[in-house]
Amino acid sequence: MKYPLTFILATAAMQRGICALMQRSSLCAAPALQPRQRSVVVALNEDSWLQSTERQPLSGESIEVLFKYGPVVYNARCFDAEEYNASVRKLMSRYPRISRGLAEQEIHEFLTDANGYLAKTTSRAYKGPNEADLKPPVGFADKLLVIAWVLILVPAIGALVTLSVAAGEVTPANQLTM
């Protein structure tokens, strides 16, 4: 007996419960198949991090990342969350014994200093991330120092830009004498 390829594929699909009903081909000499109940395919997101409040820009975890690693890592975590989460999940699958916090720390260190991270992880002595390497949260005094530094730095940069623009308008660059 010859069965067309579509019949063979449909039979295999019905045996798996994917297909609900397949009409019998005119070339087929086999008896008609009994239709099975339709099955519903549901895609579940195994990682609830994308729906959690941890990824929000003003969450405590995101602000902690901003203080500890800076705006580049903060941007990747909050505004490119799908790629960030995929990187963390990939690292967790490579090293199944590490926690999500340690995997995030490894991604943060890579985004902060890729050359340094690659130099550290490609050495022969490196055996993978270790939970003992997990850094503590940023202290309150360190956060105040960062805020003070930003409050001093932003006006200073503004003043320098203003002075450089004003100097360019008063004296052309080719007429400066020393």
N, C-alpha and C positions, 0 to 999 in steps of 0.2 A: 504494500500500500504506500502510495506517495502522499505526503502531506506538504502543503506549501509552507514556506518559512513563516509567514504571518500566523498560520495556525499553531505552529510549534511555539512561537514566541507568546502568543495569546494563552496557550495552555500553561506555559511556564508562569506567566503573570497571574493567571487565575489560581494556580496552585499556591502562589505566595499571598493571595488575597488582595492583590493590587487592583485587578480588573473586576468589574461587576458582571459584565455581559459581553460576549463576543459572538457575532453572527458566524455561522458556519460557512466556510468558503465553498464555492461550487465545485472546486477540484477535490475536495476532501470526501473520502468515503467512510469516515469514522462517524459514529453516532453523535448527535448534538450534545454539547456539554451543558450540564445543569448550572445555571447562574448562581453565584454565591452572594451573600449579603455584601453590600458595599461597605468598604472600610474607609474610615476617615484618617487621613494623614495629618498629624499635628506636629508642627515644628516647635520644639521647646528650646528656649534659651537656657543653657545650662549655667550661665554666669549672670547673676543678677546685678553685677556691678554697673552695667550700662543703665539700668533703671533706678539705681540707688541715688541717694542724695550726695554720696561721696564725690561724685564727678562734677558736681555743680561748682561754679567759680567761687562762690562765697562760703563753701563748706569748710569746716575746720581742717579736714585733710588737705584740701587744695591750698588753703592759705598756708598751711605748714610746708607744703612743697614750694610755694612761692618764697617763703623765708629761707628755706634750707638750700634750694637749688636755683632759684632765680626765675625770671619771666619766660625763658625759652621752654623749660620743662613744664612750667605752669600752663603755658599755652598748649603744649602737646597733650597734657593731661585733661584739660578742660574743654578745649575747642577742637581737638582731633581725637576724640575719645575712642572711636572704633579702632583706629590703628594702634593707639596706645594700649587698649585692652587686648588686642590681638598679639602685640609684642609681649605683654606680660603673660598671657596664656601660653604662648609658645615657649617662653623661658620656663614656666612652671611645668610644661610637658617634658622639656629637656631634663629638668632636675625635679623629679616628682616629690622629693622630700622637703622642698622649701615652701615657706608660707607665701601668701600673696604679698604681704608687706615686704619681704625680702626680695621677691621678684620685682616689685615696683622700685625698690631702692636700686637694684641692678640696672633697670631701664633708666632711672634718673641719672645715675652715674655715667651711663653711656651717652645720654643726651647732653650732659654737662661737659664731659671731656672724653670724646670718642677715642682719641689717640691713647690717652692714659689708660682707659678701660681696656682697649684691645691689647695694649702692652702687658697689662696685668693678667688678663685672661688667657693669653696665648703662651705664657711662659710654661715651662715644663713642670714647675713646682705647683702650679695652680690645680686644685682638685675640685673646683666648683664653689658656688656660694655656700656659706655656712651661716646658720642662724645666730652664731656668736658675733658675726659681723654686722648685725642689724644695729643701725645707729639710733641713739635716743632722740626724742623730739627736741625741737629747738626750745631753749629756756626763755623765760620772760625777759631777762636782762638782755639777751642776744636780740630778741625781737625789738626791744626799745632802741638798741644801738642801730639796727637796720633802719628803723623809722627815722631816727635822728639823722643818719647819714643821707637818706633820701630827702629829708626836709632841708638839709644844707646844700646838697648837690644840685637839686632842681633849680633853685634861685641862682646859684652860682653859674650854672650853664646858661640860664636865661640872660644874666648880666654879660657874660662873655660874648654871646651871640649879638646882643644889642650893641656892645662896644665895637665889635668887628664890623657890623653893618654901618654904624655911624662913622667909623674911621674910613671906610671905603667911600662914603659919600662926600666927606670933607676933603680928603687928599687922595688923588688918584694913586694907585699903587706904583706907577712908573715915576712919580715925582717925589717919592719918599727919600729923604736924605738922612744919613747917619753920621 
